[in-house]
């Protein structure tokens, strides 16, 4: 079943979020310190992924083209609006901005990364769900901690996770017919690097070092395939 890993991943996010809601009474200073620790760990994970690149020019052009598309489409604002809309359907008398922040932050952390893509590809191509199950355990723990600070919005991130990873897994069942292995492997390497830099940006936002519109950089995850293809042609 191609979607098994994705469903387990989503289930663990929900479990982590539910547990997080039970620990919302933790003192604020504890939450802040824990969030800072997670932010530092997220940056480390992102840097490890980013250093995997073999073609820095592909990463750069992917980010530039993705940023232009993202700003034109104003994806960040649409994500916030979507988070607020979903939140309004599930809760009342809540701060919608907090719900949106939890939804967007958690969605980006869970989606932007090599494990989401490679794991979904493995599920679809080989029926191997180990990567996504491992990712689910990590996501569940992160969801628990994020929920104690950002609230119910974190649980809503399961919607884009299921749609994103599920789509990749289903597409992967047919992808070998269209894309050669050598090209696919090269794209995954550069995609990992681009995703790593976006994860670094998430960590910086969590630490409040800077406020990067990460949503508007998300198209770079798609443009990296196009840029890599053009680079190979040249």
N, C-alpha and C positions, 0 to 999 in steps of 0.2 A: 504493500500500500504506500504510494508515493507521499501521501500527506501525513503519515503517522508521526514522523519526527516533528513536523510543524505543529500538529495538534498537541503533542506532549509539551513542546516548548510553550505554547499558549496557555496550557493548563497550569504549568509551573509558575508562569507570570501571575496568573490569577490567584494561585495559592499564596505566593509571596506577598501580593498586594493585600489580601485578606488578613494575613498575619501582621502586616505593617499597620493596618488600621487598628489593631489591638494594642499597639505600642505607641499611639500618638501622644500619650501623656509623658513621654520622656522629656526631661528638661531641655530647653532650647539650646543651651550651650553644648550639651551632649550631641544633639542633632547637628549643630553647626560643625563641630569637630569631626564627626563621622562623615558628613558631606564633604568636608575638605579632604579627608582621607580618601574617599571614593574619587573625588576629582583628581587627586594626584595619581591614583591607580589608573584611572581612565586615560590620563595623559601618557603614562608609561606604556599602556597597551597600544595606544595610538601611535606612539613613536616607534615601537617595535614593528608594527605593521608598515608604517611609512618607510622605514629603512629597507624594506624588502624590494623596493623598486629597482629595476634594471635600466629604465629609460626615464630619467627625471624630466626630460622635455615633454614626454607624453603626460606625465602627472601635471606639469605646469599648464600645458595647453588645455587639458581636461578641466582643471579648476577654473581657468579663465573663461572658457566657453560655457561651462556650467554656471558660473556666476552671472554672466550676461543673460543667459536664458532664465535663471532663477529670479533675477531682479526684474526682468521684463514681465514675467508671470506673477511676480510678487508672492512666491510660494510660502514664505514665512508667515505673512499675514493671513493667508488662506488656511494654513495649518492651525494658527491660533483661533481663527473663527470656527474652524471645524471642531477643535477641542472644546470651545465654549458651547457650541451647538449640541455636541454629544453630552457634555456635562449637564446642560439644561434639561435633557431628556431623562437623566437618571437621578438628579438630586435637586433639592430646593433649599433655599436659604443658605447657599454656599457662595463663597467668593469665586466667581467664574474665572477671574484672571489666574487664580491659584490652580484651578482645575485645568485650564489651558496650559499653564506652565508644566504641570505634572504630565499631562498627555504628550506634549511636544518633546519635553526633555527625555522622558522614558522611551518614546517611539524612536527618537534618533539614536539613543544608546543601543536599543535592541535591534534596530534595523541596519544602521551604518556599520558595517564591519565584515571581515572576511568570513567569520563563522556562519553568519546568516546566509551568505551567498553560496559558499562552498558546501555548507551543510545541506542546503536545499538542493544543490546540484547532485550531491551524493545520494540524497533520498530519491531523486528522480532517475538518475542514471543507473545507480547500482542497488537501490533499495537498502542502502546502508544509512541508518538513522543515528548512528553513534554521535556524530558531531552536533547535530541539533539537540539531542538529549542532553549532552554535556553543556551546550549553550543554554538550554532551558534551566538547568540547575544554577548556572551563574546568573541568568536573568532573574530567576526567582529570588535569589538572595539580594540582588540589586534592587528589585521591585520592593522587597520588604523594607529596605533602608530608605529608599526614595519616598515610599508611601508615608512613613512616619513624619516626613517633612512637607511633602508636596500634596499629600492626600489622595483622594479618590481618582483623580485624573490619571494617575500612574496605571491603574487597572485598565483604563480605556485604551491604553496603548496596545492591548492584545489584538484589537481590530486591525490596524495596519500591519502588525506582525504576521497575522494569519493570512491576510491578503497578499502581502509582499512575498513571504517565504513560500506560501502555497502556490502562487503563480509561477515562481521560479522552478519549484519542484515539478509541477505539471508540464511546464515548458521543457524541462530537462529530459523528460521521457521521450521527446522527439528531437532534441537539439543535436544529437550525434549525426542525424541525417543531413543536417545543414552546415555544421561548422567542424572543420578539421581539429583534431586533438591538439596539435601544436599551436594553432592560433588561439584556441580556447584557453590553454594553459598560460599563454603569454598575457592574454587579457586579464585573467584572474590575478596574476602577479601585480599588474599595474592597478587593477581595481582594488586590490588589497592595500596598496600604498595610498591611493586617493582616499579610500575609506578610513585609513589610519589617520590621515591629516584632519579629516572631519571629526574623528573621535578626539583628537587633540583639541580641536576647537570646542567640543562639548565640555571637555575637562576645564578649559580656560574659562568658559562661561559659568561652570559650576563654582569655580573659585572666585568668580566675579573680578577676574583680572581685566577682562575686556568683554564687550557684548558683541559677539559675532552672529550675523544672521545666517545661521547654519542651514536653515530651510532653503534659503536662496542659493546655497551651494550644492544642494542635492542633485541637480541635473548632471553634475560632473560624474556621478556614478554611471550614467548612461552614455555621456559623451566620451568617456574614456575608451569605450569599445570602438567608436567611430574614429577617434584620434589615433588609436593604435593601428587600426586598419589602414588609415591614410599614411601613417608613418611607415608601415611595411611596404606600401606601394611605392613610396619615394625611395 
